[in-house]
Amino acid sequence: MDTLPPPQIMGEGEDRISGLPDELLHGILLRLRSARAAARTSVLSRRWHHAASRLPTLLLFGPDAPPPASILDSVDAALAAYRAPSVKHLAITFPRKSPAVLPHRVAPWLRFASERVAGTLFLSFPYQVTWPAAAPEEPEVELPVCGGATEINLTLEYRWRLRVQLAGLFTALTTLRIHSVTMEGSELTVLVSTQCPNLRELSLYVKLVAASDVSICSDSLYSAVQKAHISAPKLARLVWKGHAYDPCRHQFLDVGHQLQCLDIRGESIVAPLMQMFDKVVKLILDIFVPQGVEGYASFLDKTNKLPKCESLMVTLTYTDHELIPIMSSLEDVLRYKKAFCTTA
């Protein structure tokens, strides 16, 4: 009977790793679930070091975080050592007990993402109860244009003000989530409505700076979930149009009971929205009254109790009802000094 030859004994100091393809080494390193753990394999072979510096996924750090005192420098070192022209997934996640991060340390990481990320960017910091005494009163960080990113997830710090680079497009971006940060309303409007032409999913949980107006207009958003949680103690002007107001999904947490202007359009006109305010200086209603008895009854229900106002502007869109009975119904529930009515 033939016998198999004895297995070849690897000579002392012989390196069998260097001949392995990058794809195989990347698969092994990715199973470590940590860029820091992958970097430690470089002590085994220079080949491991080469492979670790070109991983398609960078996970920094999660549960494998370095000591708090060195965590910021560890991120800097990991990004500086990365050699591949692009990264498919960049995640920087700090554990709960991490020290406070100031925007000037994060700015280079965002610039790295704008140049290298061709996929997902995930950046998350824990909430800080205390804040460094030497920190600026309103530290700012800029979100540069990330043309190759398909998904951006940012959970930052309400003390920060996130600015937006207003030149350029997030061409590949389909998912944008920005949470726990302060923004200028006009910059947020430009970012979502102009700079993200292919955006499909949007999640915002931000604090707006004083006197900010936000208007989201996008032809690409497809998510059917429409939610709004609004806290604005100094709210003076509210324009609501498009989707009908739903108290379960649209919550005004702290907005007072008086407005300078309330402008409600089309299907958005519902009694609960108007009844939230006791007095409105200028009330603008763009009312669609459906045909038939049921349509007229629906109109009466929506306008049964309007807030007191000094000026009323009513636009009636496509109706076969007589104008005088409609205005008579409004007159029964209104207290106003001047009223303007037009038909469309």
Secondary structure, 3 states (H helix, E strand, C coil): CCCCCCCCCCCCCCCCCCCCCHHHHHHHHHCCCCHHHHHHHHHCCHHHHHHHCCCCEEEEEHHHCCCHHHHHHHHHHHHHHCCCCCEEEEEEECCCCCCCCCHHHHHHHHHHHHHHEEEEEEEECCCCCCCCCCCCCCCEEEECCCCCCCEEEEECCCCCEEEECCCCCCCCCCEEEEEEEEECHHHHHHHHHCCCCCCCEEEEEEEECCCCCCCCCCCCCCCCCCCEEEECCCCCEEEECCCCCCCCCEEEEECCCEEEEEEEEHHHCCHHHHCCCCEEEEEEEEEECCCHHHHHHHHHHHCCCCCEEEEEEEEEECCCCCHHHHHHHHHHHCCCCEEEEEEC
